[in-house]
Amino acid sequence: MKKIIAAIDALHFSDEQVEAFKYIAREAESPLTVVCLDDIVSELTPMGTMYPGGYAYNYEQITAESRAALEFQRDKNLKQLHEICDGSNVDIKVRETAGVPAEKVVEESRFADLLLIGNSTSFATLYDTDPPRFVKDLLAEAECPVMVLPEVMSPVKEIIFSYNGTFSSMYAIRQFTELFPGYADMPVKVVYVAENNNKVMPWEPQLREYLDMHYDTVEYIILNGEPATEFLALLIHRKDCIVTYGAYGRSGVSRFFHRSDADNILRTVNIPVFITHP
Protein backbone atom coordinates (compact mmCIF):
# COMPACT_ATOMS: atom_id res chain seq x y z
CA MET A 1 0.00 0.00 0.00
CA LYS A 2 0.98 3.61 -0.56
CA LYS A 3 0.17 6.74 1.40
CA ILE A 4 -2.06 8.89 -0.82
CA ILE A 5 -3.26 12.31 0.27
CA ALA A 6 -5.80 14.57 -1.40
CA ALA A 7 -6.10 18.31 -0.81
CA ILE A 8 -9.47 20.05 -0.92
CA ASP A 9 -10.82 23.46 -0.02
CA ALA A 10 -13.21 22.94 2.88
CA LEU A 11 -15.37 25.80 1.57
CA HIS A 12 -15.42 24.83 -2.10
CA PHE A 13 -15.48 21.25 -3.30
CA SER A 14 -17.86 18.92 -5.13
CA ASP A 15 -18.97 15.33 -4.76
CA GLU A 16 -17.42 14.63 -8.17
CA GLN A 17 -14.04 15.86 -6.94
CA VAL A 18 -14.12 13.49 -3.98
CA GLU A 19 -15.22 10.62 -6.23
CA ALA A 20 -12.20 11.29 -8.48
CA PHE A 21 -9.88 11.04 -5.47
CA LYS A 22 -11.52 7.77 -4.41
CA TYR A 23 -11.15 6.36 -7.93
CA ILE A 24 -7.38 6.94 -7.96
CA ALA A 25 -7.00 5.46 -4.47
CA ARG A 26 -8.83 2.34 -5.61
CA GLU A 27 -6.62 2.09 -8.70
CA ALA A 28 -3.54 2.29 -6.47
CA GLU A 29 -5.09 -0.19 -4.03
CA SER A 30 -4.28 2.19 -1.19
CA PRO A 31 -6.05 4.12 1.58
CA LEU A 32 -6.74 7.82 1.15
CA THR A 33 -6.21 10.74 3.50
CA VAL A 34 -8.28 13.81 2.59
CA VAL A 35 -6.69 17.02 3.89
CA CYS A 36 -9.38 19.70 4.30
CA LEU A 37 -7.87 23.17 4.08
CA ASP A 38 -9.55 25.98 5.97
CA ASP A 39 -8.61 29.50 4.81
CA ILE A 40 -11.54 31.55 6.12
CA VAL A 41 -9.48 34.70 6.72
CA SER A 42 -8.57 34.96 3.02
CA GLU A 43 -12.21 34.46 2.08
CA LEU A 44 -13.13 37.49 4.15
CA THR A 45 -10.51 39.97 2.90
CA PRO A 46 -11.04 40.71 -0.83
CA MET A 47 -12.94 43.93 -0.14
CA GLY A 48 -9.65 45.46 0.99
CA THR A 49 -8.39 45.43 -2.59
CA MET A 50 -11.45 47.14 -4.07
CA TYR A 51 -10.67 50.63 -2.82
CA PRO A 52 -7.69 52.78 -3.87
CA GLY A 53 -6.50 53.31 -0.35
CA GLY A 54 -7.29 49.79 0.74
CA TYR A 55 -7.54 49.03 4.38
CA ALA A 56 -5.71 46.85 6.80
CA TYR A 57 -7.57 43.89 8.10
CA ASN A 58 -7.32 41.78 11.22
CA TYR A 59 -9.62 39.52 13.14
CA GLU A 60 -11.30 42.44 14.90
CA GLN A 61 -12.29 44.04 11.60
CA ILE A 62 -13.86 40.93 10.15
CA THR A 63 -17.59 41.08 10.69
CA ALA A 64 -18.89 38.44 13.02
CA GLU A 65 -21.79 37.74 10.66
CA SER A 66 -19.58 36.99 7.66
CA ARG A 67 -17.24 34.80 9.62
CA ALA A 68 -20.11 32.88 11.17
CA ALA A 69 -21.65 32.29 7.73
CA LEU A 70 -18.39 30.88 6.37
CA GLU A 71 -17.86 28.71 9.43
CA PHE A 72 -21.40 27.37 9.03
CA GLN A 73 -20.70 26.56 5.37
CA ARG A 74 -17.41 24.90 6.25
CA ASP A 75 -19.02 22.74 8.94
CA LYS A 76 -21.84 21.78 6.58
CA ASN A 77 -19.32 20.84 3.87
CA LEU A 78 -17.24 18.79 6.29
CA LYS A 79 -20.32 16.89 7.44
CA GLN A 80 -21.14 16.17 3.79
CA LEU A 81 -17.56 15.05 3.18
CA HIS A 82 -17.64 12.65 6.13
CA GLU A 83 -20.91 11.18 4.83
CA ILE A 84 -19.36 10.61 1.38
CA CYS A 85 -16.25 9.03 2.86
CA ASP A 86 -18.02 6.89 5.47
CA GLY A 87 -20.10 5.21 2.79
CA SER A 88 -17.11 4.45 0.60
CA ASN A 89 -15.44 1.16 -0.28
CA VAL A 90 -12.10 2.96 0.09
CA ASP A 91 -10.36 3.34 3.44
CA ILE A 92 -10.54 7.12 3.92
CA LYS A 93 -9.39 9.42 6.69
CA VAL A 94 -10.41 13.08 6.85
CA ARG A 95 -7.93 15.53 8.37
CA GLU A 96 -8.87 19.15 9.01
CA THR A 97 -6.21 21.86 9.00
CA ALA A 98 -6.04 25.66 8.94
CA GLY A 99 -3.36 28.06 7.73
CA VAL A 100 -1.72 28.97 4.43
CA PRO A 101 -3.05 26.24 2.10
CA ALA A 102 0.00 25.68 -0.12
CA GLU A 103 2.39 25.59 2.83
CA LYS A 104 0.23 23.09 4.68
CA VAL A 105 -0.03 20.76 1.69
CA VAL A 106 3.72 20.89 0.98
CA GLU A 107 4.30 19.89 4.61
CA GLU A 108 1.90 16.97 4.24
CA SER A 109 3.49 15.90 0.95
CA ARG A 110 6.82 15.33 2.69
CA PHE A 111 5.29 12.25 4.29
CA ALA A 112 3.23 10.97 1.35
CA ASP A 113 3.75 8.82 -1.73
CA LEU A 114 1.25 10.71 -3.90
CA LEU A 115 -0.67 13.99 -3.68
CA LEU A 116 -4.00 14.41 -5.47
CA ILE A 117 -5.46 17.84 -6.28
CA GLY A 118 -8.32 19.05 -8.46
CA ASN A 119 -7.36 21.08 -11.53
CA SER A 120 -9.58 23.99 -10.44
CA THR A 121 -8.67 24.13 -6.73
CA SER A 122 -8.03 27.76 -5.87
CA PHE A 123 -7.89 29.87 -2.73
CA ALA A 124 -7.81 33.18 -4.61
CA THR A 125 -10.34 35.71 -3.38
CA LEU A 126 -10.98 37.82 -6.50
CA TYR A 127 -9.27 36.29 -9.52
CA ASP A 128 -6.77 33.62 -10.36
CA THR A 129 -4.65 32.22 -13.16
CA ASP A 130 -5.44 29.15 -15.22
CA PRO A 131 -4.25 26.73 -13.91
CA PRO A 132 -4.81 28.27 -10.45
CA ARG A 133 -1.78 29.59 -8.59
CA PHE A 134 -2.38 27.07 -5.81
CA VAL A 135 -2.10 24.17 -8.26
CA LYS A 136 1.03 25.56 -9.91
CA ASP A 137 2.71 26.19 -6.56
CA LEU A 138 2.09 22.62 -5.45
CA LEU A 139 3.36 21.18 -8.72
CA ALA A 140 6.63 23.06 -8.28
CA GLU A 141 7.08 22.67 -4.53
CA ALA A 142 5.44 19.38 -3.49
CA GLU A 143 7.83 16.85 -2.01
CA CYS A 144 6.13 13.83 -3.55
CA PRO A 145 4.57 13.09 -6.96
CA VAL A 146 1.40 15.04 -7.77
CA MET A 147 -1.58 13.99 -9.84
CA VAL A 148 -3.89 16.79 -11.00
CA LEU A 149 -7.39 15.48 -11.63
CA PRO A 150 -10.25 16.82 -13.78
CA GLU A 151 -13.52 17.73 -12.10
CA VAL A 152 -15.18 14.60 -13.46
CA MET A 153 -13.07 11.45 -13.69
CA SER A 154 -13.49 9.01 -16.58
CA PRO A 155 -12.31 5.40 -16.27
CA VAL A 156 -8.66 5.07 -17.32
CA LYS A 157 -8.08 2.96 -20.43
CA GLU A 158 -4.54 3.95 -21.37
CA ILE A 159 -1.32 5.33 -19.87
CA ILE A 160 0.70 7.87 -21.84
CA PHE A 161 4.30 8.39 -20.81
CA SER A 162 5.86 11.59 -22.12
CA TYR A 163 9.53 10.86 -22.71
CA ASN A 164 12.55 12.70 -24.03
CA GLY A 165 15.47 10.75 -22.66
CA THR A 166 16.09 13.00 -19.65
CA PHE A 167 16.42 11.73 -16.11
CA SER A 168 13.33 13.68 -15.10
CA SER A 169 11.08 12.08 -17.72
CA MET A 170 12.28 8.58 -16.79
CA TYR A 171 11.96 9.38 -13.11
CA ALA A 172 8.29 10.25 -13.61
CA ILE A 173 7.73 6.96 -15.46
CA ARG A 174 9.37 4.96 -12.69
CA GLN A 175 7.48 6.75 -9.94
CA PHE A 176 4.16 6.19 -11.67
CA THR A 177 4.98 2.51 -12.26
CA GLU A 178 5.82 1.99 -8.58
CA LEU A 179 2.62 3.69 -7.45
CA PHE A 180 0.29 1.80 -9.78
CA PRO A 181 1.47 -1.80 -10.14
CA GLY A 182 -2.12 -2.78 -10.92
CA TYR A 183 -1.81 -1.09 -14.32
CA ALA A 184 0.52 -3.82 -15.62
CA ASP A 185 -2.13 -4.95 -18.11
CA MET A 186 -3.11 -1.40 -19.11
CA PRO A 187 -2.11 -0.34 -22.67
CA VAL A 188 0.82 2.08 -22.57
CA LYS A 189 2.03 4.63 -25.12
CA VAL A 190 5.49 6.15 -24.86
CA VAL A 191 5.50 9.45 -26.74
CA TYR A 192 8.71 11.14 -27.85
CA VAL A 193 8.68 14.40 -29.80
CA ALA A 194 11.85 14.59 -31.90
CA GLU A 195 14.08 17.40 -30.65
CA ASN A 196 17.03 18.99 -32.45
CA ASN A 197 16.26 16.83 -35.52
CA ASN A 198 17.00 13.72 -33.47
CA LYS A 199 14.38 11.28 -34.76
CA VAL A 200 15.69 8.36 -32.72
CA MET A 201 14.15 7.82 -29.29
CA PRO A 202 16.97 8.26 -26.74
CA TRP A 203 18.06 5.13 -24.88
CA GLU A 204 15.27 3.16 -26.52
CA PRO A 205 16.69 -0.36 -25.91
CA GLN A 206 17.06 0.34 -22.18
CA LEU A 207 13.61 1.93 -22.02
CA ARG A 208 12.01 -1.06 -23.73
CA GLU A 209 13.77 -3.46 -21.39
CA TYR A 210 12.49 -1.58 -18.34
CA LEU A 211 8.89 -1.23 -19.51
CA ASP A 212 8.67 -4.82 -20.72
CA MET A 213 9.27 -5.88 -17.13
CA HIS A 214 6.28 -3.88 -15.90
CA TYR A 215 3.68 -3.69 -18.69
CA ASP A 216 2.14 -6.21 -21.06
CA THR A 217 1.51 -3.89 -24.02
CA VAL A 218 3.69 -0.88 -24.85
CA GLU A 219 3.58 1.21 -28.04
CA TYR A 220 6.36 3.66 -28.93
CA ILE A 221 5.45 6.82 -30.86
CA ILE A 222 7.80 9.44 -32.33
CA LEU A 223 6.24 12.77 -33.29
CA ASN A 224 7.83 15.63 -35.22
CA GLY A 225 7.28 19.30 -34.53
CA GLU A 226 7.21 21.64 -31.57
CA PRO A 227 6.92 19.40 -28.47
CA ALA A 228 4.21 21.29 -26.58
CA THR A 229 2.04 21.68 -29.70
CA GLU A 230 2.36 18.06 -30.76
CA PHE A 231 1.63 16.74 -27.32
CA LEU A 232 -1.40 18.96 -26.89
CA ALA A 233 -2.80 17.80 -30.24
CA LEU A 234 -2.40 14.20 -29.10
CA LEU A 235 -4.28 14.74 -25.84
CA ILE A 236 -6.85 17.43 -26.48
CA HIS A 237 -9.76 15.10 -27.26
CA ARG A 238 -8.87 12.41 -24.74
CA LYS A 239 -10.71 11.77 -21.48
CA ASP A 240 -9.75 8.16 -20.77
CA CYS A 241 -6.01 8.25 -20.14
CA ILE A 242 -3.36 9.45 -17.69
CA VAL A 243 -0.29 11.36 -18.89
CA THR A 244 3.02 11.74 -17.06
CA TYR A 245 5.34 14.75 -17.02
CA GLY A 246 8.65 15.36 -15.28
CA ALA A 247 10.44 18.29 -13.62
CA TYR A 248 7.65 20.89 -13.44
CA GLY A 249 9.06 24.36 -12.86
CA ARG A 250 12.63 23.17 -12.36
CA SER A 251 15.64 24.55 -14.22
CA GLY A 252 18.10 22.65 -16.35
CA VAL A 253 15.61 20.37 -18.08
CA SER A 254 14.53 19.94 -21.68
CA ARG A 255 12.11 22.45 -23.13
CA PHE A 256 9.65 19.59 -23.54
CA PHE A 257 9.08 19.73 -19.80
CA HIS A 258 8.99 23.46 -19.30
CA ARG A 259 6.45 24.69 -16.81
CA SER A 260 4.49 26.56 -19.48
CA ASP A 261 4.07 23.37 -21.52
CA ALA A 262 2.56 21.48 -18.59
CA ASP A 263 0.37 24.50 -17.79
CA ASN A 264 -1.00 24.40 -21.32
CA ILE A 265 -1.91 20.73 -20.90
CA LEU A 266 -3.61 21.41 -17.55
CA ARG A 267 -5.48 24.37 -19.00
CA THR A 268 -6.75 22.59 -22.09
CA VAL A 269 -7.23 18.87 -21.57
CA ASN A 270 -9.59 17.00 -19.28
CA ILE A 271 -7.45 14.09 -18.10
CA PRO A 272 -5.35 13.27 -15.03
CA VAL A 273 -1.81 14.67 -15.26
CA PHE A 274 0.93 13.01 -13.19
CA ILE A 275 3.90 15.30 -12.53
CA THR A 276 6.95 14.74 -10.39
CA HIS A 277 10.58 15.75 -10.16
CA PRO A 278 13.67 14.25 -8.53
C-alpha distance (Angstrom), angle and dihedral (degrees) to the residues before:
residue distance angle dihedral
M1 . . .
K2 3.78 . .
K3 3.78 131.1 .
I4 3.81 107.0 -112.9
I5 3.79 121.8 -177.4
A6 3.79 128.5 -171.6
A7 3.80 124.7 -160.1
I8 3.79 121.1 -146.6
D9 3.78 136.5 169.6
A10 3.80 106.3 -114.0
L11 3.81 89.3 -146.6
H12 3.79 98.6 45.3
F13 3.78 123.2 35.4
S14 3.80 138.1 113.4
D15 3.78 136.1 -137.2
E16 3.81 88.1 -116.6
Q17 3.80 91.0 57.4
V18 3.79 91.7 53.6
E19 3.81 91.0 46.3
A20 3.82 89.2 54.1
F21 3.80 90.2 53.7
K22 3.81 90.8 49.1
Y23 3.81 91.1 49.7
I24 3.81 92.9 56.0
A25 3.81 91.9 45.8
R26 3.80 89.5 53.3
E27 3.81 91.1 48.7
A28 3.81 89.5 52.3
E29 3.82 90.7 44.5
S30 3.80 89.1 -130.2
P31 3.81 139.6 121.3
L32 3.79 119.8 -101.5
T33 3.79 131.2 -133.6
V34 3.81 113.5 -160.2
V35 3.81 111.8 -154.8
C36 3.81 109.6 -155.6
L37 3.80 110.9 -155.1
D38 3.78 118.3 -151.1
D39 3.82 115.0 -161.9
I40 3.80 101.7 159.0
V41 3.81 94.9 148.3
S42 3.82 91.9 61.0
E43 3.79 90.2 48.2
L44 3.79 89.6 57.7
T45 3.81 100.0 47.7
P46 3.84 110.3 64.1
M47 3.80 93.1 97.9
G48 3.79 88.0 70.8
T49 3.80 90.4 69.9
M50 3.80 95.4 50.6
Y51 3.79 96.8 74.8
P52 3.82 126.1 65.2
G53 3.76 93.9 -125.2
G54 3.77 94.2 38.8
Y55 3.72 119.3 -162.3
A56 3.74 136.0 -117.1
Y57 3.73 116.2 -110.6
N58 3.77 134.3 -155.7
Y59 3.75 136.0 157.8
E60 3.80 92.4 -81.2
Q61 3.80 92.1 57.3
I62 3.77 95.6 50.4
T63 3.77 108.7 97.4
A64 3.76 113.6 -114.2
E65 3.80 90.4 -135.6
S66 3.79 94.8 56.3
R67 3.76 93.8 45.5
A68 3.79 92.0 48.0
A69 3.81 90.8 51.0
L70 3.81 92.0 52.3
E71 3.78 92.5 45.8
F72 3.80 89.3 51.1
Q73 3.81 90.4 51.1
R74 3.79 91.6 47.3
D75 3.81 92.6 50.3
K76 3.80 90.9 47.2
N77 3.81 90.9 50.2
L78 3.80 92.5 47.9
K79 3.80 90.9 51.2
Q80 3.81 88.8 51.2
L81 3.80 90.4 48.1
H82 3.80 92.3 51.7
E83 3.81 89.8 50.2
I84 3.82 91.3 52.2
C85 3.79 92.3 47.3
D86 3.81 97.1 43.1
G87 3.79 91.0 56.5
S88 3.79 93.6 49.4
N89 3.79 131.0 110.5
V90 3.81 87.4 -139.3
D91 3.79 122.5 85.4
I92 3.81 101.0 -113.9
K93 3.78 133.0 179.0
V94 3.80 122.3 -168.9
R95 3.80 117.5 -148.1
E96 3.80 121.5 -172.8
T97 3.79 120.6 -152.3
A98 3.81 138.2 167.5
G99 3.79 132.0 -154.7
V100 3.80 137.3 64.3
P101 3.84 101.9 -9.6
A102 3.82 100.3 -144.2
E103 3.80 93.1 45.9
K104 3.79 92.2 49.5
V105 3.80 93.3 49.9
V106 3.82 93.3 47.4
E107 3.81 88.0 53.2
E108 3.80 90.7 51.0
S109 3.81 92.0 46.7
R110 3.80 90.8 61.0
F111 3.80 87.7 72.3
A112 3.81 99.6 38.6
D113 3.79 137.9 84.9
L114 3.81 95.3 -147.1
L115 3.81 136.4 11.9
L116 3.80 120.7 -152.8
I117 3.81 122.4 -159.9
G118 3.79 134.2 168.1
N119 3.80 116.4 -112.6
S120 3.82 91.8 -124.2
T121 3.82 99.6 44.1
S122 3.79 107.2 133.5
F123 3.79 136.9 161.2
A124 3.81 94.4 -169.2
T125 3.78 113.8 130.0
L126 3.82 102.6 -152.6
Y127 3.80 110.5 7.7
D128 3.76 139.9 -11.2
T129 3.78 143.5 -169.7
D130 3.78 126.1 -100.2
P131 3.00 109.3 -90.2
P132 3.82 90.8 32.7
R133 3.79 117.9 -106.1
F134 3.80 90.1 -118.2
V135 3.81 91.2 58.5
K136 3.81 93.5 46.1
D137 3.79 92.4 48.3
L138 3.78 91.8 52.5
L139 3.79 93.0 47.3
A140 3.79 90.0 55.0
E141 3.80 99.5 38.5
A142 3.82 107.8 29.6
E143 3.78 114.3 117.7
C144 3.79 95.2 -143.6
P145 3.82 134.5 40.6
V146 3.80 115.5 -67.3
M147 3.78 129.1 -147.9
V148 3.81 116.2 -163.3
L149 3.80 110.9 -154.8
P150 3.81 131.7 -157.7
E151 3.79 118.9 -119.3
V152 3.80 91.2 -105.3
M153 3.79 117.4 36.2
S154 3.81 121.1 -143.6
P155 3.82 120.9 -159.5
V156 3.81 110.8 -88.2
K157 3.80 114.5 -115.1
E158 3.80 101.5 164.1
I159 3.81 141.5 24.7
I160 3.80 119.0 -140.5
F161 3.79 117.0 -161.9
S162 3.79 114.3 -162.7
Y163 3.79 106.9 -147.4
N164 3.78 137.5 178.1
G165 3.77 104.0 159.7
T166 3.80 96.2 -97.0
F167 3.78 123.9 129.2
S168 3.80 90.3 -117.1
S169 3.81 94.6 56.0
M170 3.81 91.8 48.1
Y171 3.78 91.0 44.6
A172 3.80 90.0 57.0
I173 3.82 90.6 50.1
R174 3.79 92.1 50.5
Q175 3.79 93.7 46.3
F176 3.79 91.9 50.3
T177 3.81 91.5 47.4
E178 3.80 91.7 51.9
L179 3.80 92.4 48.7
F180 3.80 96.4 48.0
P181 3.81 109.7 36.5
G182 3.81 88.3 153.8
Y183 3.80 89.6 71.8
A184 3.81 92.0 71.3
D185 3.81 90.8 113.2
M186 3.82 94.1 42.7
P187 3.84 115.6 110.3
V188 3.81 110.6 -106.3
K189 3.79 130.9 -158.3
V190 3.79 120.9 -164.4
V191 3.80 108.5 -157.5
Y192 3.79 122.3 -161.8
V193 3.80 121.8 178.4
A194 3.80 108.7 -153.6
E195 3.80 110.2 -113.5
N196 3.80 127.6 -164.6
N197 3.83 89.4 4.6
N198 3.80 89.4 -63.5
K199 3.81 101.9 142.0
V200 3.80 94.1 175.2
M201 3.80 116.9 92.2
P202 3.83 106.5 -117.5
W203 3.80 116.2 -111.7
E204 3.79 90.3 -5.1
P205 3.84 97.7 161.0
Q206 3.81 91.4 53.1
L207 3.80 91.6 44.6
R208 3.80 92.1 51.1
E209 3.79 91.4 48.6
Y210 3.80 91.5 52.5
L211 3.80 96.8 45.8
D212 3.80 93.8 44.1
M213 3.79 87.3 62.3
H214 3.80 92.0 56.4
Y215 3.82 109.0 29.2
D216 3.79 134.4 47.0
T217 3.81 98.4 -149.3
V218 3.81 123.8 31.1
E219 3.82 126.8 169.6
Y220 3.81 121.7 -166.4
I221 3.81 118.4 -148.2
I222 3.82 128.1 -173.2
L223 3.80 116.6 -163.8
N224 3.80 128.3 -170.9
G225 3.78 125.6 -142.3
E226 3.77 138.4 46.1
P227 3.84 106.0 -15.5
A228 3.81 99.5 -134.5
T229 3.81 93.0 46.0
E230 3.79 94.8 47.0
F231 3.75 93.6 46.9
L232 3.78 93.0 48.2
A233 3.81 90.9 51.0
L234 3.80 89.1 52.6
L235 3.80 94.1 52.1
I236 3.78 107.0 30.8
H237 3.81 96.8 95.0
R238 3.80 96.9 36.5
K239 3.79 125.3 106.3
D240 3.80 101.5 158.0
C241 3.80 104.8 65.7
I242 3.80 143.2 69.0
V243 3.81 121.0 -131.8
T244 3.80 127.0 -158.8
Y245 3.80 128.1 -145.0
G246 3.79 131.8 179.8
A247 3.81 137.1 -144.2
Y248 3.82 101.6 10.4
G249 3.79 111.0 -162.6
R250 3.80 94.8 -6.3
S251 3.79 124.5 128.2
G252 3.77 127.5 -122.7
V253 3.79 97.6 40.4
S254 3.78 133.5 116.5
R255 3.78 118.2 -78.5
F256 3.80 87.4 -116.5
F257 3.79 88.0 75.0
H258 3.77 99.9 41.2
R259 3.76 115.2 141.3
S260 3.81 92.3 -115.5
D261 3.81 91.1 56.5
A262 3.80 92.9 54.2
D263 3.82 89.8 44.5
N264 3.79 89.3 55.8
I265 3.80 90.5 53.0
L266 3.81 92.0 48.4
R267 3.80 91.3 47.3
T268 3.79 96.2 48.9
V269 3.78 113.3 28.8
N270 3.79 130.3 63.9
I271 3.79 102.4 -141.7
P272 3.81 136.6 98.2
V273 3.81 112.6 -85.0
F274 3.81 118.5 -156.5
I275 3.81 113.4 -157.4
T276 3.76 129.9 174.4
H277 3.78 140.6 151.2
P278 3.80 134.5 -157.6
